Amino acid sequence: SCKVFFANDPLKIVRAQGQYMFDEKGEKYLDCINNVAHVGHSHPYVIKAATKQMELLNTNSRFLHDNLVQYAQRLTATLPEKLSVCYFVNSGSEANDLALRLARQYHGHQDVITLE
């Protein structure tokens, strides 16, 4: 049930910069699928910040760390008071799974309606 994009003419993307991705032949493609709208691929600021963090600690959010709390406080300070809880996840799939589990816990129902 996993669909391969471009099955008849597959792309082998080997690198990316800004809003573009490049295949093994050097052909340039505008990336309209990934999260490039945020900062683009290979953004120097993001690379520097990620490198600095990975030099200190390279893990996920399942362990307690002051940076998670500080980030959550900075984030919630920009939101209405009712939005005062943060859940950090690593993907859209994980976010959807968490939202479904929270809704089921809150309402006590297991039924789900989805649209394709």
C-alpha positions as CSV (number, residue, x, y, z in Angstrom):
1,S,0.0,0.0,0.0
2,C,3.0,2.3,-0.2
3,K,3.0,4.3,-3.4
4,V,6.2,5.1,-5.2
5,F,6.3,8.6,-6.8
6,F,7.3,8.6,-10.4
7,A,7.1,4.8,-10.7
8,N,7.3,4.9,-14.6
9,D,10.2,7.3,-14.6
10,P,11.8,7.2,-11.1
11,L,13.9,10.1,-9.9
12,K,17.1,9.5,-8.0
13,I,17.6,12.7,-6.0
14,V,21.1,13.0,-4.6
15,R,21.3,16.5,-3.1
16,A,19.2,19.7,-2.5
17,Q,19.8,23.4,-1.9
18,G,17.2,26.0,-1.0
19,Q,13.9,25.1,-2.8
20,Y,15.6,22.8,-5.4
21,M,16.5,19.2,-5.5
22,F,19.0,17.7,-8.0
23,D,19.1,14.2,-9.5
24,E,22.1,12.1,-10.3
25,K,22.5,13.8,-13.7
26,G,22.5,17.3,-12.2
27,E,18.9,18.1,-13.4
28,K,17.2,20.6,-11.1
29,Y,13.7,20.2,-9.8
30,L,11.5,22.6,-7.8
31,D,10.6,20.8,-4.5
32,C,6.9,21.2,-3.9
33,I,6.5,18.1,-1.7
34,N,8.9,18.3,1.3
35,N,8.9,21.0,4.0
36,V,11.0,23.4,2.1
37,A,8.5,26.2,2.6
38,H,10.0,26.6,6.1
39,V,13.7,27.3,5.4
40,G,14.6,25.3,2.3
41,H,17.2,22.5,2.0
42,S,20.7,23.0,3.3
43,H,19.9,26.3,5.0
44,P,23.2,27.5,6.6
45,Y,21.5,28.7,9.8
46,V,19.8,25.4,10.3
47,I,23.0,23.4,9.5
48,K,24.9,25.5,12.0
49,A,22.3,25.2,14.8
50,A,21.9,21.4,14.2
51,T,25.7,20.9,14.2
52,K,26.1,22.8,17.4
53,Q,23.3,20.8,19.0
54,M,24.7,17.4,17.7
55,E,28.1,18.3,19.1
56,L,26.5,18.5,22.5
57,L,23.8,15.8,22.3
58,N,22.2,13.9,19.5
59,T,19.0,12.3,20.7
60,N,15.2,12.8,20.5
61,S,12.7,14.3,22.9
62,R,12.0,11.2,24.9
63,F,14.5,12.3,27.5
64,L,14.2,15.4,29.6
65,H,16.3,18.4,28.7
66,D,16.1,22.1,29.7
67,N,16.1,23.1,26.0
68,L,12.7,21.4,25.4
69,V,11.1,23.2,28.3
70,Q,12.6,26.5,27.3
71,Y,11.4,26.1,23.7
72,A,7.9,25.1,24.9
73,Q,7.8,28.2,27.1
74,R,8.9,30.5,24.2
75,L,6.4,28.8,21.8
76,T,3.4,29.0,24.2
77,A,4.2,32.6,25.0
78,T,3.2,33.5,21.4
79,L,-0.1,31.6,21.6
80,P,-3.5,32.2,23.3
81,E,-3.6,31.1,27.0
82,K,-5.7,28.1,26.1
83,L,-2.9,26.7,24.0
84,S,-0.5,26.1,26.8
85,V,0.6,22.5,26.2
86,C,3.2,21.3,23.7
87,Y,3.7,17.9,22.3
88,F,7.0,17.4,20.4
89,V,6.9,14.8,17.7
90,N,9.2,14.0,14.8
91,S,6.9,13.6,11.9
92,G,3.4,14.3,10.5
93,S,2.6,10.6,11.0
94,E,3.6,10.8,14.6
95,A,1.5,14.0,15.1
96,N,-1.5,12.4,13.5
97,D,-1.2,9.3,15.6
98,L,-0.9,11.4,18.8
99,A,-3.9,13.5,17.8
100,L,-6.0,10.4,17.2
101,R,-4.9,8.9,20.6
102,L,-5.7,12.2,22.4
103,A,-9.1,12.4,20.7
104,R,-10.0,8.8,21.6
105,Q,-8.9,9.3,25.2
106,Y,-10.9,12.6,25.5
107,H,-14.1,11.3,23.9
108,G,-13.9,7.7,24.9
109,H,-14.8,6.6,21.3
110,Q,-12.8,4.5,18.9
111,D,-14.5,5.3,15.6
112,V,-12.7,7.4,13.0
113,I,-13.9,9.0,9.7
114,T,-11.2,9.7,7.1
115,L,-11.4,11.4,3.8
116,E,-9.2,10.5,0.8
